[in-house]
Amino acid sequence: MKDAAKVVALNPDRSAGVPPAVAGASRPRPPFWASLVATFFGVGRLTPGPGTWGSVATVIIWALVSWRIPHEARTWATIAAVIVVTVIGIPAATRIARASGLKDPQFVIIDEVAGQLMALIAVPLAWKTFLAGLILFRVFDILKPPPVRQLERLPEGFGIVVDDLAAGVYALACMHLLLRFGILMR
């Protein structure tokens, strides 16, 4: 019995939250759709800084798409996009996390897409606002002020995505303060 305890002490389980009974087993491959969604069609495989690449891709794509949406529908379209990305992103991130055995794989960036879109709700279409939204979101996503860091501890895909949504809320609030006080021209 003591020998078994010594073996465990010398060889701790580093399976990142995977139950010990499952830690040694081979993990099933995630579905193709989950890989596509979680990596935002492969953008999450770019290095260095896959999260930043995901945010940049989101801003560029949203800038191109939002110009085609009627002005009066843009806010609701952005909110709808956040909801859709979140609803699809949570199960995709969960499947990838389970398959990889990692709590928050670096190449999963659908959370950045959701958070970055959150930062752009009701923001005027201009390069300054898009750049400010990108910078603010990345700052809050990296710094993770309370309760962002605590939300990261939620299980699986929910924790992966929700903490970035909270960082997006911080960025959104700052964006609208900058707009309200005329620091960013409308």
C-alpha positions in Angstrom: 0.0 0.0 0.0 2.8 2.4 0.9 4.6 1.5 -2.4 1.5 2.5 -4.4 1.3 5.8 -2.6 5.0 6.5 -3.4 4.4 5.8 -7.1 1.4 8.2 -7.1 3.4 10.8 -5.3 6.4 10.5 -7.7 4.1 10.4 -10.8 1.3 12.9 -10.2 -1.6 12.9 -12.7 -1.2 15.9 -15.1 -4.3 15.3 -17.1 -5.8 18.8 -16.5 -9.0 17.9 -14.8 -9.7 14.6 -16.6 -10.8 12.0 -14.0 -8.0 9.5 -13.2 -9.9 6.5 -14.6 -10.1 8.3 -17.9 -6.7 10.0 -17.9 -4.8 7.0 -19.4 -7.4 6.1 -21.9 -7.3 7.3 -25.5 -9.6 10.2 -26.1 -12.1 10.2 -28.9 -11.6 12.6 -31.7 -14.0 15.6 -31.6 -16.5 16.0 -34.4 -15.3 17.9 -37.4 -18.0 20.6 -36.8 -16.7 21.2 -33.3 -13.1 21.7 -34.6 -14.2 24.1 -37.2 -16.3 26.1 -34.8 -14.0 26.1 -31.9 -11.0 27.2 -34.0 -13.1 29.7 -35.9 -12.4 27.8 -39.2 -8.7 27.3 -38.4 -7.8 30.8 -37.3 -7.1 29.4 -33.8 -4.2 27.4 -35.3 -2.3 30.7 -36.1 0.6 31.6 -33.9 1.7 33.5 -32.0 -1.4 34.6 -30.1 -4.3 32.7 -31.5 -6.7 34.7 -29.3 -5.6 37.9 -30.9 -5.8 36.5 -34.4 -9.4 35.4 -33.5 -10.3 38.9 -32.3 -8.7 40.5 -35.4 -10.6 38.1 -37.7 -13.8 38.8 -35.9 -13.5 42.6 -36.2 -12.6 42.4 -39.9 -15.5 40.0 -40.7 -18.0 41.9 -38.6 -16.9 45.2 -40.2 -17.5 43.7 -43.7 -20.8 42.2 -42.7 -22.2 45.1 -40.6 -21.9 47.6 -43.5 -24.6 45.5 -45.3 -27.0 45.5 -42.4 -29.5 48.4 -42.2 -28.5 50.9 -39.6 -31.6 50.4 -37.5 -31.0 46.6 -37.3 -27.3 46.6 -36.5 -27.5 46.5 -32.8 -30.0 43.6 -32.8 -27.9 41.8 -35.4 -24.8 42.1 -33.2 -26.7 40.8 -30.2 -28.1 38.0 -32.3 -24.5 37.2 -33.5 -23.3 37.0 -29.9 -26.1 34.7 -29.0 -25.6 32.4 -32.0 -21.8 32.2 -31.5 -22.3 31.5 -27.8 -24.9 28.8 -28.3 -22.8 27.0 -30.9 -19.5 27.8 -29.3 -20.1 26.3 -25.8 -20.7 22.8 -27.0 -17.9 23.0 -29.6 -15.4 24.2 -26.9 -16.7 21.5 -24.6 -16.0 18.7 -27.1 -12.6 20.0 -28.0 -11.6 20.4 -24.3 -12.8 16.9 -23.6 -10.9 15.5 -26.6 -7.7 17.3 -25.8 -7.8 16.7 -22.1 -7.1 20.4 -21.6 -9.3 22.8 -19.5 -8.9 25.6 -22.0 -7.0 24.7 -25.2 -5.2 27.7 -26.6 -6.4 27.0 -30.2 -10.1 27.2 -29.1 -10.9 30.8 -30.0 -14.7 30.8 -30.5 -14.8 32.4 -27.0 -12.8 35.4 -28.4 -15.3 35.7 -31.3 -18.2 35.9 -28.8 -16.4 38.3 -26.5 -15.2 40.5 -29.4 -18.7 40.7 -30.9 -20.0 41.7 -27.4 -17.6 44.6 -27.4 -19.0 45.9 -30.7 -22.7 46.0 -29.7 -24.2 49.4 -30.7 -20.9 50.8 -31.8 -20.7 53.1 -34.8 -19.0 51.7 -37.9 -15.6 53.4 -38.1 -12.1 52.3 -38.1 -11.4 54.1 -34.7 -14.3 52.3 -33.0 -13.3 48.9 -34.4 -9.7 49.4 -33.3 -10.7 50.6 -29.9 -13.1 47.7 -29.5 -10.3 45.3 -30.4 -7.8 46.8 -28.0 -10.2 47.1 -25.1 -11.4 43.5 -25.5 -7.9 42.1 -25.7 -6.9 44.1 -22.6 -9.8 42.8 -20.5 -9.4 39.3 -21.9 -5.8 39.2 -20.9 -6.1 41.0 -17.5 -9.3 39.2 -16.5 -10.5 41.6 -13.8 -13.1 40.2 -11.4 -15.4 38.4 -12.0 -13.8 37.4 -15.4 -11.2 35.2 -13.8 -13.7 33.5 -11.6 -16.0 32.7 -14.5 -13.1 30.9 -16.2 -13.4 28.3 -13.5 -16.9 27.2 -14.7 -16.9 23.7 -16.3 -15.9 22.9 -19.8 -17.1 25.0 -22.7 -19.2 27.2 -20.5 -16.2 28.4 -18.6 -14.2 28.8 -21.8 -16.8 31.0 -23.4 -18.5 32.9 -20.5 -15.3 34.5 -19.2 -14.7 36.1 -22.6 -18.3 37.3 -22.7 -17.6 39.0 -19.4 -14.4 40.6 -20.8 -16.5 41.7 -23.7 -19.0 43.4 -21.3 -16.1 45.3 -19.7 -14.9 46.4 -23.2 -18.4 47.3 -24.2 -18.9 49.5 -21.2 -15.6 51.3 -21.8 -16.4 51.7 -25.5 -19.7 53.4 -24.7 -18.1 55.6 -22.1 -15.5 56.7 -24.7 -18.3 57.4 -27.2 -20.4 59.2 -24.6 -17.7 61.6 -23.6 -16.6 62.2 -27.2 -13.2 60.6 -26.9 -14.0 58.4 -29.9 -15.7 60.5 -32.5 -19.0 59.2 -33.7 
